[in-house]
Amino acid sequence: MAIFRPNLYLPSETAFTTLGLGKINNLSSCIVTEERNGGFELTGTIHFGAVNDLAAIMFSGIAPGYIILAKHSPSEDPEPFRIYDVDMDIMGNATIKARHISYDLSGYYIHGAHPSSLWTCLALLNGNTVKPSCPFRFASDITSDHPIRLDIDYPKSVRDIMGGTQGSMLDVYGGEWRYNKYNCNLLLSRAQHTYNVRFGRNMVSFRYEENTESCINSVLPYYKRDDVIVYGDYISNNGTSPTITSPRIGTAWRQPKLKILDVTNEFTDLEYGTTPTRTQVTAKGQAYYDANHKDQVLYSAAVVAVDEPGIEGLDWNELTLCDICNITHPMVGQLQAKIIKTTYNCLTDRYDSIEIGTPKLTLAKRLSALEKGG
């Protein structure tokens, strides 16, 4: 099958049913990097054939605002990326940077709305409340409909409502955003495949990292209104009292890492002149601790595997973002994790690398698994 070559489109394109302005044939490199609920960008290099020829850039249409339609994985349909930077050197070689079209949602906003559930939030995003008129459509397969609290008393961009901020859809419901051009789907899981990568069999390269930078294992909540301050209990799992049991880290990681948590805004429904009790403030701190899973050591692993369909039953390049990888390596034992980052080469129609990681796997669980297996 022929490799799909990126196409160029006018800034106003929304349908992508034609070749637009045509194929971009003089690309010397074209890489698309996608992260789980994160960055989605294209970087390419192109030679215009003339030294410092600005007219060549303008004639080609390779300019900020124009759209490149390019694949982001070997097995999925092409997606549009809007150019935001073109940097050319003295020899006429230009570096092009473009972001997925969903980044346009930073230019749309909502204010003065208070959706009470996921479904009312989706209706809000699909309705006329978004300004200016928005071409994007939103959907979800998440069936849970717990109350969602979004403070939109002041203008907030749609992209911030979707994720990346406290109280956003991702913050409240979790899930994984998947984009299909102008369609944004919040899925419970994007995973479609499971793949096994084994040291000494089909593993080509492996890099592993553990990080506790954003971890906490204790919380001190407090309430403050005017001259009144109410402290909650010191909530910890590092052996000091009062102690809670964490299913994620246990007692193996004992050094204190404290978050001082202002829970004042969690009591906006109190009658004027009343204050929460110490027990109520403590409960808010406990709820934050339980909901955010900050007491876990995060890890990531960059993996490259050789294609061996006969061994694994699946081609390495058939995998997509958020698929499951079972990793076996003598230094770390057995890991199961999602693909959290892909680096795809548009010119070879193959992954340059795949990175795996998960907030659900902990150091304690990994050590426990190694002990059981050892």
N, C-alpha and C positions, 0 to 999 in steps of 0.2 A: 504494500500500500504506500502511495506517495506521501511524503511528509508535508503536512500543512504549513504553508509559508504565511507569515503575518501579513494582514491587509491593513491599508490605511483608509481612514474615513474622515469626513468633515466633522467639526466639533458638534454639529447639531444632529448627527446620526443617532437613531434610536432603534431601527428595525434590524439592521445588519443582514439583510436578505440578498444583497448584491455584493459585488467585489469592491464597492465604494470607489476610491481613487486608484485601486489596483494593489498588486502585490509589492511588498518591499523586498526587492531582490538583492540589494547590495549590503545586506547585514553581514557583518563578520562575526558577530556574537549576539545572542538574544537569550536572556535568562529570566525566568519568572520564579519568584520566591513567594510562597504562600505559607502563612502560619495559622494555626488553629485559633480562631477568634482574634486574629491579629492582622499583621501586615499582609498585603497582597500587591506586589509591585513587579514591574518589568524593567529590566535594564538591558540596553542594547548598544552596540557600536556599529557605526555605518560610515562608509567612505564616499564622499560626494564627488570625488574625481577632479577637484579643483582646489588649489591651495587658497585657503582663507576666502572661499567663494560664498559670501552670504546670500547672493542671488540664487545659488544652487539650493540652499536650504529652503528659501521662500518658495521656489518653484516646485520643490519636491513635496511640499506640504508637511514636512517634518518640523513642526513648530508647536510650542505650547498651546494646549487646547484641542489639538487634533487627537483622534482616537486610533489606537492600534488594536486590531482584533487578533489575538494570539492564543495558542493553547497553553494550558498551565499544568497539564499532566498528559501522559501518553494515551489514556483511555477516556478522557472527558472532552466535551465540546469546547471550542474556543470561547474566550471571554474578552470583553472590551476593556482597554486600559487607556486612560486619558494622559497625554503627555504633559508634564509640568516643568521639564528642564531639558534643554539642548545645549551641550557644551562642546564647542569645536576647537581643535588645536590648529596650529599653523599649517599642518599638512592636509587639512581638510577632513580629518577623522573626527567624528562627532560621537559623543556619548549621550544616549537618550534615556531619560528616566520617565516612567509613567506609572500611575496608580490605577487600580481597578475602579471601574465606573462608580462603584458603591461609595467611594470617597466623596463623590458629589453630594452625598447626603449631609455633609458638613455645612452645605450652603442652604439647607432647608431647616425650618425651625417650628416649634410649637410653644405656646405659652397660654396660661390661664386654663389649663385642663388638669383633671385629677382622675385618671383611669383607675378603677378599683379592682381590675383583674387582667389577666393576660389577654383575654378575648376583647375586653373593652379597649385595651391598649392597641391591639392590632386594628380594631375598627377605627380608632383615632388616627393611626398612621395611614390607613387606607382612605380616610375621609378628607373633608375639605378644611380640616383644622390646620393641616400642614401648609406653611407659606414659604415661598410662593408655590404655585401649582406644581405638584410633585409627580414625576413619571414612574416612580418606584411602587412596587406592590409587595405586601408583607403577608406571610402565612406561618403556621407552626403546626407540628404534629404532637406537641406536648399536651397531654390531656389534663394535667393538674391545673386547677384554677384557683389557687390560693390567693388571698388578697395581695395586691401589688401596690406599693406606695411610691409614687413618682411625684416629686415636688417640682411642678412646672409653673410656679407663680411668676417666674421671670423667663424670658426667651431661652430655650435650650435647643441645640441642634439635634436633628433626628439621629445623627450618628452617636451623639452622647447618650441619647435615650436608649439606643440599642445596646450599648456596652461601653466599658472603659471608665465608668463613674459609679460611685456609690448610689444604690437605688435604681440602677439601670435594669433593663430586661435580663441581661446576662447575670447581673449581680443577684437578682431575686430568683430567677427560674433556672439558671444554668443553661445547659444545652450548647449547641454548636451552630453558628451561622454558616449557611451555605448560599452561594450566590449563583444565579442563572441570569446573567445580564442584568435587567432591571427588576428581577424578582429576588426578594430576600426571604429566606426560609430559616426560621429558628427550629432546629431539629433536636430531638432528645439525644440522638446520636447520628453522626454522619457515616459511621463505620459500615463498610460493605463486605470486607474481606478479613481473613486472619492468615498471617504468614509466619513461618518459622525460619529464624536465622540462627545457625549453629556455628560456633567456632570450630575450625578444622574441617568444615564441610562446604558451606556456601557463603561464609562471612569473608568479605574482602578487607574491610577496615572497620575499626571500632574505636570510639572515644567516649569516655564516661565522665560525668561530673555530678557531684553532690553539692547542694547550696543551702545554707541556713540563713542567708542574709535577711529574708523576709519572714522568718519564723518567729513566733512568740510562744511561750508556754505559761504565761500568766497575764491576767487582766485586772486592772483596778478601775472599776466604773465609778463615776460621780455625777451628781445632778447639781446645777448651779442656776439660781434664778434670783436676781437682785442681790440681797445680802445673805440669802439662804444657800447653804451647801450641804448636800447629803452624800456621804461616801458609802459605796457598797463594800462588800467583803473582798478581800484580796483572793482572786480565783487563780489557782495554780495546779499544775500537775508535776511540779519538780520536787515534791517531797515536803514542802512546807504546808502549814495548815492555814485555812481549810484546803483540802486536797480534792481534786476531781480525778477520775480515771479517764484517760484518753485512749480511745481505740486505735489511735494512729501512731503514738510514739511511746506510750507506756512510761516507765521510769528510767529508761536508758539514757535520756538526755536531760541532765539535772541542772545545768547552769541556768539561772534565771534570765529570761528575756521578756521584759515587761512592756505592755501597752497600756497607757493611761487613757481611758475611754470616756469621753463626754457623752452622756446619754440624755442630756437635757431635752433634746428635740423628740425623744421617744415618749415624752409625757405632755404633749400639747393638748390632750383631751381633759386634763385635770381642771377642775373648777378653780376659778380665780381665788387666790389666797391659800390654797392647799398645796402640800408638797408630798412627794412619794416617800414611802418608808424605805429603810435600809434594805429590807428584804426585796422590795420591788426593784430598787436600783441594782442590787446584786443579780436579780433574775435577768435584767437587760444585759448585763455583762456576760452572764452565762450563755444567753441566747446568741450573742455576737460570737463568742468563743466556739460554740457548737456549729454555728452556721458557716463560719469562714474557714474552718479547718487550717488555721494558721500554725498549728502545733505539729507540722509534719515537715520532714526534710525532703525538699524537692530534688529531683535528679533529672538529667537529660543524657541521652546517648546518641551520638551521630553514627549511623551505620550505613555501610554499603555492602550489598550482597550480589553475588553472581546469579544470573538467571539459570535456574535448574528446574523447569516445570516437571521433569520426570521425578524429581525428588520431593518437591514441595507441592506439586499439583497446581501451582499458580506462578505466573511470570512476575518477577519483582517489579516490572514496569506496569503491571496491571493494578498495582496498589494506588490508593488515593488518600488524601489527607484525612486523618482521624481513623483510618483502618487500624486493626490490632496487630502488633508484632510480638511474637514470643522469642525472646533472645536468650541464648545459652552461651555463656562464656565462663571459663574457669575462675576468673578473678572476681566475678560478681554473682556467680550462680545463675539462677533462672529469673528472668524479668519478663513481665507482661506489661505492655504499654501501648499507648496510642501513638500514631504518627502525628507529631505536633508541628513539623515543618518540612516542606518539600522544596527542593531546588531543581527546577526542570529546565532542560536545554531545548529550546524551540527548534534549533537547527539539526539536532540529532534525534529528536523525539524520544529522549530518554532522560531519566533522572540523573543529575550529577551527584546528588546526595539526598538522604532522607534522615531526619532527626526524630527520635522518639523520646517520650517522656510522659509523665502523668503525675498529677497532684494526689492520686489515690494510693500510690505505692510509697511506703515509708521505709526508713532505714530499719526500724524495729521489725517490720514484716520481712524484709529481705534477710536480716540476720537470723530471724526465726526459721525462715525457709532453708537457709544454709545449714543451720544446726540440725534440722530434721533430716536434711539430705546427707549430712556428714557423718 
